[in-house]
Amino acid sequence: MSTVAPAPHAIHKDYEGAKLGMWLFLFTEILLFGGLFILYAAYWAKYTIDFHNSGKMLNVFIGVTNTFILLTSSMTVAISISAMQKGTRKLSMMCLAITILFGLTFLVNKYIEWRGEIGEGRYPNSPHMLTRPYGEQLFFGLYYSMTGLHGLHVIAGITILSFMLYFVARNKITSTEYTKLENAGLYWHLVDVIWIFLLPLFYLSA
């Protein structure tokens, strides 16, 4: 009984496996930030007044603006994926570029905010902070740690989306093979969701 051998050029692509792998990776990211959220909650319960007072010092306008920026970027990356599924490559590329621009704008705003806070002496172990209540020191320690870690994820997301833009331009992502773009979109959505949790913890805690 003879069997037909697969063509030498045939390549098996496990799209479902790729998606599952991405979901598992995202789960580890949720565990990472989940632990930080639990730590924040524990300190907040112990130093509620200090956390309340510290939240008043942050720039709420920048925090809310960055929220709208990331929410809009989630919409543009979703449109990019939908456009690619429909074979509209130019629209997909344009929306990816806009998403990257939104990410860069978020980072610029965060830099401006951090520079202002540091200029006021509100950073871990600064001479000013060492004179403040211990709860305020913890608040700003968590603020820089958690928003800084989130910022690194934004940078990683921008890098990934830049590669996706290149792949789309080179026709390496098509209307029939767009799993990479979908996974990149999932990662970017996670970055946005994490920020939605960070916003009330720090900027709206006052």
ROPANU-640242 format. One record per residue: residue number from 1; residue in three letters; x, y, z of N, C-alpha, C, CB in turn. Coordinates in Angstrom, 2 decimals. Last residue first. Glycine has a CB too. Layout:
// ROPANU-640242
PT	NUM	ALA	X	Y	Z	X	Y	Z	X	Y	Z	X	Y	Z $
...
This chain:
// ROPANU-640242
PT	206	ALA	-7.09	60.00	44.72	-7.20	61.15	45.63	-8.65	61.35	46.08	-6.69	62.45	44.95 $
PT	205	SER	-6.93	58.09	42.85	-6.99	57.63	44.24	-7.19	58.77	45.23	-5.73	56.88	44.59 $
PT	204	LEU	-6.54	58.49	40.21	-7.89	58.75	40.72	-8.05	58.31	42.17	-8.91	58.04	39.85 $
PT	203	TYR	-3.90	57.81	39.70	-4.37	59.16	39.37	-5.73	59.49	39.97	-4.44	59.32	37.89 $
PT	202	PHE	-3.57	55.11	40.79	-2.67	56.23	41.06	-3.32	57.60	40.86	-1.44	56.12	40.18 $
PT	201	LEU	-5.78	53.49	40.25	-4.93	53.21	41.40	-4.08	54.42	41.78	-4.03	52.02	41.12 $
PT	200	PRO	-6.94	54.36	37.84	-7.62	54.64	39.12	-6.73	54.41	40.33	-8.85	53.77	39.25 $
PT	199	LEU	-4.67	53.59	36.03	-5.25	54.94	36.12	-5.97	55.18	37.44	-6.21	55.16	34.97 $
PT	198	LEU	-4.18	50.87	36.08	-3.22	51.77	36.73	-3.83	53.16	36.95	-1.94	51.88	35.90 $
PT	197	PHE	-6.24	49.80	34.55	-6.20	49.50	35.98	-5.26	50.45	36.73	-5.75	48.05	36.20 $
PT	196	ILE	-5.55	50.82	32.10	-6.88	51.15	32.61	-6.97	50.84	34.11	-7.97	50.36	31.84 $
PT	195	TRP	-3.09	49.58	31.69	-3.13	51.01	32.00	-4.48	51.42	32.58	-2.83	51.83	30.74 $
PT	194	ILE	-3.97	46.99	31.09	-3.17	47.22	32.30	-3.20	48.69	32.68	-1.72	46.75	32.09 $
PT	193	VAL	-5.20	47.47	28.61	-6.01	47.05	29.76	-5.25	47.28	31.07	-6.40	45.56	29.63 $
PT	192	ASP	-2.99	48.10	26.99	-4.03	49.09	27.23	-4.85	48.74	28.47	-4.95	49.20	26.01 $
PT	191	VAL	-1.60	45.69	26.99	-0.93	46.90	27.45	-1.96	47.98	27.81	0.05	47.43	26.37 $
PT	190	LEU	-3.54	44.10	25.75	-3.17	43.84	27.15	-2.50	45.07	27.75	-2.23	42.62	27.25 $
PT	189	HIS	-3.51	45.16	23.17	-4.73	45.29	23.98	-4.42	45.06	25.46	-5.81	44.28	23.50 $
PT	188	TRP	-0.98	44.29	22.38	-1.24	45.73	22.54	-2.50	45.98	23.37	-1.37	46.39	21.17 $
PT	187	TYR	-1.40	41.54	22.26	-0.40	42.09	23.20	-0.68	43.57	23.45	1.04	41.90	22.64 $
PT	186	LEU	-3.29	41.42	20.21	-3.63	40.95	21.55	-2.68	41.52	22.59	-3.61	39.41	21.61 $
PT	185	GLY	-1.74	42.36	18.06	-2.89	43.13	18.53	-3.31	42.72	19.92	-4.04	42.97	17.58 $
PT	184	ALA	0.02	40.24	17.78	0.55	41.56	18.14	-0.56	42.45	18.67	1.23	42.23	16.92 $
PT	183	ASN	-1.83	38.31	16.98	-1.13	38.15	18.25	-0.52	39.47	18.73	-0.05	37.09	18.13 $
PT	182	GLU	-2.58	39.38	14.48	-3.58	39.18	15.54	-2.91	39.07	16.91	-4.40	37.91	15.27 $
PT	181	LEU	-0.14	39.26	13.13	-0.75	40.56	13.38	-1.80	40.46	14.49	-1.39	41.10	12.09 $
PT	180	LYS	0.21	36.49	13.01	1.20	37.34	13.69	0.60	38.69	14.05	2.45	37.54	12.81 $
PT	179	THR	-1.99	35.72	11.44	-1.92	35.33	12.86	-0.93	36.19	13.63	-1.54	33.86	12.99 $
PT	178	TYR	-2.55	36.02	8.81	-2.45	37.24	9.61	-2.35	36.94	11.11	-3.64	38.14	9.34 $
PT	177	GLU	-3.01	34.89	5.93	-2.02	34.57	6.96	-1.75	35.83	7.78	-0.69	34.02	6.32 $
PT	176	THR	-4.87	35.94	4.24	-5.04	34.54	4.62	-4.06	34.11	5.72	-4.87	33.65	3.40 $
PT	175	SER	-4.08	38.49	3.76	-5.47	38.30	4.18	-5.75	36.86	4.59	-6.41	38.71	3.08 $
PT	174	THR	-0.70	38.51	5.11	-1.70	38.65	4.06	-3.10	38.43	4.63	-1.42	37.67	2.91 $
PT	173	ILE	2.56	39.32	5.66	1.28	39.14	6.34	0.21	39.45	5.31	1.15	40.06	7.62 $
PT	172	LYS	4.36	39.84	3.80	4.60	38.63	4.58	3.42	38.34	5.50	5.91	38.77	5.39 $
PT	171	ASN	4.38	42.17	2.32	3.41	41.13	1.96	3.71	39.79	2.63	3.40	40.94	0.45 $
PT	170	ARG	5.83	44.21	3.26	6.55	43.22	2.44	5.67	42.05	2.02	7.75	42.69	3.21 $
PT	169	ALA	3.96	45.48	4.83	4.48	46.19	3.66	5.17	45.23	2.70	5.45	47.29	4.08 $
PT	168	VAL	3.70	43.57	6.84	2.55	43.87	5.99	3.02	44.54	4.70	1.53	44.77	6.73 $
PT	167	PHE	6.25	43.72	7.97	5.79	42.46	7.37	4.60	42.69	6.43	5.40	41.46	8.47 $
PT	166	TYR	6.25	46.36	8.92	7.24	45.94	7.91	6.77	44.67	7.19	8.61	45.69	8.57 $
PT	165	LEU	4.24	46.15	10.80	4.10	47.10	9.70	5.05	46.74	8.56	4.37	48.54	10.18 $
PT	164	MET	5.41	44.32	12.55	4.19	43.95	11.83	3.96	44.86	10.63	2.98	43.99	12.77 $
PT	163	PHE	7.50	45.88	13.54	7.81	44.68	12.74	6.59	44.25	11.93	8.28	43.53	13.65 $
PT	162	SER	5.92	47.69	14.92	6.78	48.17	13.84	7.20	47.01	12.93	8.03	48.87	14.41 $
PT	161	LEU	4.79	46.09	16.85	3.92	46.64	15.81	4.72	47.19	14.64	3.03	47.74	16.39 $
PT	160	ILE	7.12	45.60	18.40	6.40	44.49	17.74	5.53	45.01	16.60	5.53	43.74	18.76 $
PT	159	THR	7.67	48.22	19.29	8.66	47.47	18.51	7.99	46.34	17.73	9.74	46.90	19.42 $
PT	158	ILE	5.38	48.79	20.75	5.71	49.61	19.59	6.69	48.89	18.68	6.30	50.97	20.04 $
PT	157	GLY	5.66	46.84	22.78	4.52	46.80	21.86	4.78	47.60	20.60	3.29	47.32	22.55 $
PT	156	ALA	7.96	47.73	24.08	7.97	46.41	23.44	6.84	46.31	22.42	7.84	45.29	24.49 $
PT	155	ILE	6.93	50.16	25.02	8.08	50.16	24.10	8.15	48.83	23.35	9.40	50.42	24.87 $
PT	154	VAL	4.98	49.14	26.74	4.58	49.99	25.61	5.70	50.02	24.57	4.25	51.42	26.08 $
PT	153	HIS	6.60	47.85	28.58	5.68	47.05	27.75	5.18	47.85	26.55	4.49	46.55	28.59 $
PT	152	LEU	7.80	50.05	29.72	8.64	49.08	28.99	7.79	48.20	28.10	9.45	48.22	29.98 $
PT	151	GLY	5.54	51.15	30.96	6.20	51.87	29.87	7.10	50.96	29.05	7.00	53.02	30.42 $
PT	150	HIS	5.11	49.27	32.97	4.13	49.39	31.90	4.73	50.12	30.70	2.88	50.14	32.39 $
PT	149	LEU	7.32	49.86	34.50	7.21	48.54	33.90	6.20	48.55	32.76	6.81	47.50	34.97 $
PT	148	GLY	6.57	52.47	35.24	7.80	52.24	34.47	7.78	50.89	33.78	9.03	52.32	35.39 $
PT	147	THR	4.30	52.05	36.70	4.17	52.78	35.43	5.41	52.63	34.58	3.88	54.25	35.69 $
PT	146	MET	5.53	50.53	38.77	4.45	49.97	37.96	4.25	50.71	36.65	3.17	49.98	38.76 $
PT	145	SER	7.63	52.19	39.80	7.86	50.78	39.44	6.80	50.28	38.46	7.86	49.89	40.70 $
PT	144	TYR	6.45	54.65	40.32	7.53	54.56	39.34	7.76	53.13	38.88	8.83	55.13	39.93 $
PT	143	TYR	4.47	53.77	42.20	4.12	54.55	41.02	5.20	54.43	39.94	3.91	56.03	41.39 $
PT	142	LEU	5.89	52.58	44.26	5.02	51.76	43.42	4.66	52.47	42.12	3.75	51.39	44.18 $
PT	141	GLY	7.13	54.92	45.19	7.93	53.77	44.79	7.15	52.84	43.88	8.42	53.01	46.02 $
PT	140	PHE	4.95	56.44	45.85	5.75	56.86	44.70	6.72	55.77	44.26	6.53	58.12	45.02 $
PT	139	PHE	3.99	54.89	48.04	3.14	55.23	46.90	3.99	55.56	45.68	2.22	56.40	47.24 $
PT	138	LEU	6.13	54.89	49.85	5.70	53.64	49.23	4.88	53.90	47.96	4.88	52.81	50.23 $
PT	137	GLN	6.14	57.59	50.52	7.32	57.01	49.91	6.97	55.69	49.21	8.42	56.77	50.97 $
PT	136	GLU	3.66	57.77	51.73	3.90	58.51	50.50	5.13	57.97	49.77	4.07	60.01	50.80 $
PT	135	GLY	4.12	56.19	54.00	3.12	55.77	53.03	3.29	56.49	51.70	1.73	56.03	53.58 $
PT	134	TYR	5.96	57.68	55.47	6.41	56.44	54.83	5.41	55.96	53.77	6.61	55.34	55.89 $
PT	133	PRO	5.90	61.24	54.86	5.44	60.03	55.55	5.79	58.77	54.75	3.91	60.09	55.78 $
PT	132	ARG	9.05	62.88	53.88	7.61	62.66	53.78	7.20	61.40	54.55	7.17	62.56	52.31 $
PT	131	THR	11.71	63.05	53.72	11.09	63.82	54.80	9.57	63.61	54.85	11.39	65.31	54.62 $
PT	130	LEU	12.34	61.63	51.53	12.76	61.06	52.81	12.19	61.83	54.00	14.27	61.03	52.89 $
PT	129	MET	11.58	63.29	49.46	10.71	62.17	49.82	11.07	61.56	51.16	10.76	61.10	48.74 $
PT	128	HIS	13.77	65.12	49.39	12.41	65.58	49.69	11.53	64.42	50.17	11.77	66.23	48.45 $
PT	127	PRO	15.95	63.50	48.68	15.95	64.22	49.97	14.56	64.68	50.38	16.89	65.42	49.91 $
PT	126	SER	14.70	60.38	47.33	15.13	61.77	47.14	15.14	62.46	48.51	14.20	62.53	46.13 $
PT	125	ASN	13.77	57.78	47.44	15.01	58.10	48.16	15.54	59.51	47.88	16.07	57.11	47.80 $
PT	124	PRO	11.83	58.04	44.47	12.32	57.22	45.59	13.69	57.68	46.11	12.41	55.77	45.16 $
PT	123	TYR	10.56	61.40	43.96	11.06	60.14	43.43	11.73	59.37	44.57	12.06	60.37	42.24 $
PT	122	ARG	9.89	64.37	43.84	9.04	63.24	44.20	9.50	61.99	43.46	7.55	63.54	43.89 $
PT	121	GLY	11.09	66.72	43.16	11.73	65.91	44.18	10.92	64.71	44.62	12.02	66.74	45.36 $
PT	120	GLU	10.14	68.05	41.06	9.57	68.42	42.35	10.17	67.60	43.50	8.06	68.25	42.33 $
PT	119	GLY	11.41	66.69	39.03	11.78	68.08	39.28	11.27	68.59	40.61	11.27	68.97	38.17 $
PT	118	ILE	9.96	64.35	39.07	11.35	64.32	39.53	11.84	65.73	39.85	12.27	63.66	38.47 $
PT	117	GLU	7.57	65.31	37.98	7.59	64.73	39.32	9.01	64.72	39.89	7.03	63.29	39.29 $
PT	116	GLY	8.44	66.20	35.44	7.82	67.13	36.38	7.87	66.61	37.81	6.39	67.40	35.99 $
PT	115	ARG	9.35	63.82	34.34	10.29	64.92	34.51	9.75	65.94	35.50	10.59	65.59	33.16 $
PT	114	TRP	6.96	62.36	34.25	8.04	61.92	35.14	9.03	63.06	35.40	8.78	60.71	34.53 $
PT	113	GLU	5.61	63.87	32.27	5.07	63.71	33.62	6.17	63.33	34.61	3.96	62.66	33.64 $
PT	112	ILE	7.25	63.60	30.04	6.95	64.93	30.56	6.47	64.85	32.00	5.90	65.63	29.68 $
PT	111	TYR	7.09	60.79	29.76	8.38	61.44	30.02	8.18	62.82	30.62	9.22	61.53	28.73 $
PT	110	LYS	4.39	60.51	29.15	4.91	59.91	30.38	6.26	60.52	30.76	5.04	58.38	30.22 $
PT	109	ASN	4.31	61.79	26.69	3.54	62.32	27.82	4.06	61.79	29.14	2.06	61.98	27.67 $
PT	108	VAL	5.93	60.01	25.26	6.34	61.41	25.41	5.61	62.04	26.59	6.06	62.21	24.10 $
PT	107	LEU	4.37	57.70	25.38	5.69	57.72	26.02	6.19	59.14	26.23	6.70	56.92	25.18 $
PT	106	PHE	2.12	58.49	23.87	1.97	58.06	25.26	3.30	58.17	26.00	1.43	56.62	25.33 $
PT	105	THR	3.35	58.84	21.40	2.78	60.00	22.09	2.58	59.70	23.57	1.43	60.41	21.45 $
PT	104	LEU	3.96	56.21	20.78	5.05	57.16	20.99	4.57	58.40	21.72	5.68	57.55	19.65 $
PT	103	GLY	1.34	55.21	20.48	2.23	54.66	21.50	3.37	55.60	21.82	2.77	53.33	21.04 $
PT	102	PHE	0.47	56.72	18.28	-0.20	56.87	19.58	0.69	56.35	20.71	-1.56	56.13	19.58 $
PT	101	LEU	2.20	55.64	16.36	2.29	57.06	16.70	1.62	57.35	18.04	1.64	57.92	15.60 $
PT	100	ILE	1.23	53.04	16.25	2.61	53.27	16.69	2.79	54.72	17.12	3.60	52.92	15.56 $
PT	99	THR	-1.30	53.61	15.19	-1.17	52.97	16.51	0.21	53.19	17.08	-1.46	51.46	16.42 $
PT	98	ILE	-0.60	54.60	12.69	-1.27	55.48	13.64	-1.16	54.92	15.06	-2.75	55.66	13.26 $
PT	97	ALA	0.47	52.28	11.55	1.33	53.45	11.73	0.72	54.42	12.74	1.55	54.17	10.39 $
PT	96	LEU	-1.83	50.71	11.49	-0.68	50.28	12.29	0.24	51.47	12.57	0.09	49.17	11.56 $
PT	95	CYS	-3.36	52.17	9.70	-3.82	52.04	11.09	-2.70	51.56	12.00	-5.01	51.08	11.18 $
PT	94	MET	-1.82	51.85	7.36	-2.08	53.19	7.89	-2.48	53.12	9.36	-3.16	53.89	7.08 $
PT	93	MET	-1.93	49.07	6.98	-0.65	49.73	7.24	-0.85	51.10	7.87	0.16	49.86	5.93 $
PT	92	SER	-4.69	48.76	6.49	-4.06	48.05	7.60	-2.74	48.72	7.98	-3.82	46.57	7.24 $
PT	91	LEU	-4.96	50.26	4.17	-5.65	50.69	5.38	-5.04	50.03	6.61	-7.15	50.36	5.30 $
PT	90	LYS	-3.39	48.66	2.45	-3.01	50.05	2.72	-3.68	50.58	3.98	-3.38	50.94	1.54 $
PT	89	ARG	-4.77	46.17	2.37	-3.42	46.28	2.94	-3.06	47.72	3.30	-2.40	45.72	1.96 $
PT	88	THR	-7.44	44.64	2.67	-7.18	46.07	2.45	-5.84	46.42	3.09	-8.33	46.95	3.03 $
PT	87	GLY	-8.30	42.09	3.19	-7.37	42.29	2.09	-7.07	43.74	1.77	-7.90	41.64	0.88 $
PT	86	LYS	-9.72	41.58	5.40	-10.50	41.88	4.21	-9.62	42.14	2.99	-11.39	43.08	4.46 $
PT	85	GLN	-7.71	41.28	7.23	-8.57	40.12	6.97	-9.39	40.31	5.69	-9.51	39.88	8.17 $
PT	84	MET	-6.81	43.92	7.27	-5.96	42.87	6.69	-6.78	41.63	6.37	-4.82	42.51	7.64 $
PT	83	ALA	-8.93	45.16	8.58	-8.61	45.55	7.21	-7.75	44.49	6.53	-7.89	46.90	7.20 $
PT	82	SER	-8.73	43.95	11.11	-9.94	43.75	10.30	-9.67	44.07	8.84	-11.09	44.62	10.84 $
PT	81	ILE	-6.26	44.99	11.91	-6.44	43.54	11.77	-7.63	43.24	10.88	-6.62	42.87	13.14 $
PT	80	SER	-6.86	47.75	11.96	-5.78	47.23	11.12	-5.93	45.74	10.86	-4.42	47.51	11.77 $
PT	79	ILE	-8.82	47.88	13.88	-9.18	48.19	12.50	-8.13	47.65	11.54	-9.35	49.71	12.32 $
PT	78	ALA	-7.21	47.29	16.08	-8.31	46.37	15.73	-8.76	46.60	14.29	-9.51	46.56	16.70 $
PT	77	VAL	-5.60	49.51	16.11	-4.97	48.22	15.84	-6.03	47.17	15.49	-4.15	47.75	17.06 $
PT	76	THR	-7.52	51.48	16.67	-6.81	51.51	15.39	-6.13	50.18	15.08	-5.78	52.63	15.39 $
PT	75	MET	-8.37	50.75	19.27	-9.32	50.76	18.16	-8.60	50.71	16.81	-10.21	52.01	18.24 $
PT	74	SER	-6.06	51.10	20.69	-6.64	49.76	20.64	-7.63	49.66	19.49	-7.33	49.42	21.97 $
PT	73	SER	-5.79	53.83	20.45	-4.82	52.98	19.76	-5.30	51.53	19.69	-3.47	53.05	20.47 $
PT	72	THR	-7.82	54.69	22.10	-7.94	54.94	20.66	-6.98	54.06	19.88	-7.67	56.42	20.35 $
PT	71	LEU	-6.70	53.90	24.53	-7.99	53.33	24.10	-8.19	53.52	22.60	-9.15	53.99	24.88 $
PT	70	LEU	-4.40	55.51	24.58	-4.27	54.05	24.48	-5.58	53.40	24.04	-3.83	53.47	25.82 $
PT	69	ILE	-5.57	58.08	24.72	-4.62	57.74	23.66	-4.54	56.23	23.48	-3.22	58.33	23.98 $
PT	68	PHE	-7.06	57.97	27.05	-7.76	58.13	25.77	-6.86	57.75	24.60	-8.25	59.58	25.62 $
PT	67	THR	-4.88	57.75	28.82	-5.89	56.70	28.76	-6.65	56.77	27.44	-6.88	56.82	29.94 $
PT	66	ASN	-3.55	60.14	28.51	-2.88	58.91	28.07	-3.85	57.74	27.99	-1.74	58.56	29.03 $
PT	65	THR	-5.47	61.78	29.70	-5.14	61.93	28.28	-4.48	60.67	27.74	-4.22	63.14	28.07 $
PT	64	VAL	-5.31	60.92	32.36	-6.55	60.70	31.61	-6.30	60.80	30.11	-7.64	61.71	32.05 $
PT	63	GLY	-2.64	61.74	32.94	-3.08	60.36	33.13	-4.32	60.04	32.32	-3.34	60.09	34.60 $
PT	62	ILE	-2.72	64.48	32.44	-1.85	63.62	31.61	-2.29	62.17	31.73	-0.36	63.76	32.03 $
PT	61	PHE	-4.56	65.19	34.47	-4.83	65.51	33.07	-4.01	64.61	32.14	-4.53	66.99	32.78 $
PT	60	VAL	-3.35	64.51	36.87	-4.51	63.74	36.43	-4.79	63.97	34.94	-5.75	64.12	37.26 $
PT	59	ASN	-0.36	64.32	38.04	-1.01	65.09	36.98	-2.15	64.27	36.39	0.02	65.49	35.89 $
PT	58	LEU	-0.25	63.91	41.63	-0.02	63.47	40.26	-0.82	64.32	39.27	-0.39	62.00	40.10 $
PT	57	MET	-1.02	64.64	44.14	0.17	65.29	43.59	0.41	64.94	42.12	1.38	64.90	44.40 $
PT	56	LYS	-3.10	63.09	44.97	-3.41	64.48	44.65	-2.23	65.17	43.97	-3.79	65.24	45.92 $
PT	55	GLY	-1.87	60.74	45.74	-2.59	60.76	44.47	-2.92	62.18	44.02	-3.86	59.96	44.57 $
PT	54	SER	-0.99	61.38	48.29	-0.01	61.27	47.21	-0.68	61.35	45.85	0.77	59.96	47.33 $
PT	53	ASN	-3.33	61.26	49.79	-2.63	62.54	49.64	-1.64	62.51	48.49	-1.91	62.90	50.93 $
PT	52	HIS	-3.88	58.50	49.56	-4.87	59.49	49.13	-4.18	60.84	48.87	-5.98	59.65	50.20 $
PT	51	PHE	-1.68	57.42	50.77	-1.90	57.14	49.35	-2.88	58.16	48.77	-2.44	55.70	49.15 $
PT	50	ASP	-2.11	58.38	53.37	-0.89	58.76	52.64	-1.06	58.52	51.14	0.32	57.97	53.16 $
PT	49	ILE	-4.53	57.06	53.97	-4.46	58.52	53.95	-3.25	58.99	53.15	-4.40	59.09	55.38 $
PT	48	THR	-3.78	54.28	53.85	-4.83	54.85	52.99	-4.72	56.36	52.87	-6.20	54.48	53.52 $
PT	47	TYR	-1.87	52.28	54.51	-1.52	53.71	54.45	-2.51	54.46	53.56	-0.07	53.89	53.91 $
PT	46	LYS	-3.08	49.79	54.44	-2.33	50.18	55.64	-2.05	51.68	55.69	-1.03	49.41	55.71 $
PT	45	ALA	-4.27	49.60	51.98	-5.08	49.32	53.16	-4.40	49.81	54.44	-5.37	47.82	53.26 $
PT	44	TRP	-2.05	50.05	50.35	-3.13	51.04	50.37	-3.99	50.85	51.62	-4.00	50.93	49.09 $
PT	43	TYR	-0.62	47.71	50.70	-0.07	48.96	51.23	-1.14	50.04	51.33	1.09	49.45	50.36 $
PT	42	ALA	-2.40	45.94	49.42	-1.97	45.70	50.81	-1.45	46.98	51.44	-0.90	44.60	50.87 $
PT	41	ALA	-2.60	46.99	46.84	-3.79	46.92	47.69	-3.42	46.75	49.15	-4.70	45.77	47.24 $
PT	40	TYR	0.04	46.62	45.92	-0.51	47.97	46.05	-1.70	47.96	47.02	-0.95	48.51	44.67 $
PT	39	LEU	0.09	43.83	45.87	1.01	44.56	46.74	0.50	45.98	46.98	2.43	44.60	46.12 $
PT	38	ILE	-1.82	43.39	43.88	-2.07	42.88	45.23	-1.18	43.60	46.24	-1.82	41.36	45.30 $
PT	37	PHE	-0.48	44.53	41.72	-1.76	45.10	42.14	-2.10	44.65	43.57	-2.88	44.68	41.17 $
PT	36	LEU	1.68	42.80	41.51	1.92	44.20	41.88	0.64	44.88	42.34	2.51	44.96	40.69 $
PT	35	GLY	0.35	40.48	40.72	1.10	40.50	41.98	1.36	41.92	42.46	2.42	39.75	41.82 $
PT	34	GLY	-0.62	41.34	38.25	-1.55	40.99	39.31	-0.88	40.99	40.67	-2.16	39.64	39.04 $
PT	33	PHE	1.65	41.57	36.72	1.01	42.81	37.17	0.00	42.53	38.28	0.33	43.51	36.00 $
PT	32	LEU	2.15	38.74	36.52	3.17	39.70	36.94	2.52	40.97	37.50	4.10	40.05	35.77 $
PT	31	LEU	-0.23	37.68	35.53	0.26	37.25	36.85	1.28	38.25	37.40	0.88	35.85	36.76 $
PT	30	ILE	-0.24	38.88	33.03	-1.31	39.21	33.98	-0.90	38.82	35.40	-2.62	38.49	33.58 $
PT	29	GLU	1.94	37.60	31.91	1.99	39.05	32.11	0.93	39.49	33.12	1.80	39.78	30.76 $
PT	28	THR	0.96	35.02	31.75	2.11	35.27	32.64	2.26	36.77	32.91	3.43	34.71	32.01 $
PT	27	PHE	-1.04	35.46	29.85	-1.43	35.05	31.20	-0.28	35.28	32.18	-1.84	33.56	31.21 $
PT	26	LEU	0.42	35.97	27.58	-0.35	37.07	28.17	-0.78	36.74	29.60	-1.58	37.38	27.31 $
PT	25	PHE	1.34	33.37	27.14	2.29	34.45	27.44	1.57	35.62	28.11	3.00	34.92	26.15 $
PT	24	LEU	-1.06	32.12	26.53	-0.30	31.67	27.70	0.72	32.74	28.12	0.43	30.35	27.40 $
PT	23	TRP	-1.72	33.48	24.18	-2.59	33.60	25.34	-1.88	33.16	26.62	-3.86	32.77	25.14 $
PT	22	MET	0.41	32.61	22.53	0.28	34.03	22.88	-0.59	34.21	24.10	-0.29	34.82	21.71 $
PT	21	GLY	-0.20	29.88	22.34	1.07	30.32	22.93	1.02	31.78	23.35	2.21	30.11	21.94 $
PT	20	LEU	-2.61	30.02	20.99	-2.58	29.49	22.36	-1.31	29.93	23.07	-2.68	27.96	22.35 $
PT	19	LYS	-1.72	31.01	18.54	-2.65	31.81	19.34	-2.63	31.35	20.80	-4.07	31.71	18.77 $
PT	18	ALA	-0.11	28.88	17.72	0.48	30.21	17.89	-0.41	31.09	18.76	0.69	30.88	16.52 $
PT	17	GLY	-2.00	26.84	17.52	-0.92	26.72	18.50	-0.27	28.07	18.77	0.13	25.74	18.02 $
PT	16	GLU	-3.49	27.78	15.40	-4.13	27.66	16.71	-3.08	27.56	17.81	-5.06	26.44	16.75 $
PT	15	TYR	-1.59	27.62	13.33	-2.12	28.92	13.73	-2.74	28.87	15.12	-3.14	29.39	12.72 $
PT	14	ASP	0.92	26.01	12.36	-0.02	25.76	13.45	-0.54	27.10	13.98	0.65	24.94	14.60 $
PT	13	LYS	1.73	25.07	9.28	1.62	26.26	10.10	0.51	26.06	11.12	1.35	27.52	9.22 $
PT	12	HIS	3.94	23.21	7.39	2.82	23.13	8.33	2.83	24.37	9.22	2.90	21.83	9.19 $
PT	11	ILE	4.68	23.53	4.05	5.06	23.96	5.39	3.82	23.92	6.28	5.69	25.39	5.37 $
PT	10	ALA	5.95	22.00	1.15	4.80	22.20	2.04	5.28	22.53	3.45	3.90	20.95	2.07 $
PT	9	HIS	7.97	21.39	-0.53	7.86	22.78	-0.16	6.72	23.05	0.82	7.68	23.62	-1.40 $
PT	8	PRO	7.73	18.67	-1.02	8.89	19.14	-0.27	8.76	20.57	0.22	10.13	19.02	-1.10 $
PT	7	ALA	4.45	17.35	-0.38	5.36	18.09	-1.26	6.50	18.66	-0.45	4.61	19.22	-2.01 $
PT	6	PRO	4.20	14.22	1.32	3.89	15.64	1.18	4.90	16.32	0.28	3.85	16.32	2.55 $
PT	5	ALA	3.67	11.13	-0.34	4.52	11.97	0.50	4.14	13.43	0.29	6.02	11.75	0.20 $
PT	4	VAL	1.18	8.84	-0.24	1.65	10.01	-0.98	2.43	10.90	-0.03	0.47	10.79	-1.63 $
PT	3	THR	1.79	5.35	-0.01	1.32	6.62	0.56	1.91	7.77	-0.23	1.70	6.74	2.07 $
PT	2	SER	0.73	2.09	-0.97	1.60	3.25	-1.10	0.96	4.47	-0.47	1.93	3.52	-2.57 $
PT	1	MET	0.85	-1.20	0.00	0.00	0.00	0.00	0.89	1.25	0.00	-0.96	0.00	1.24 $
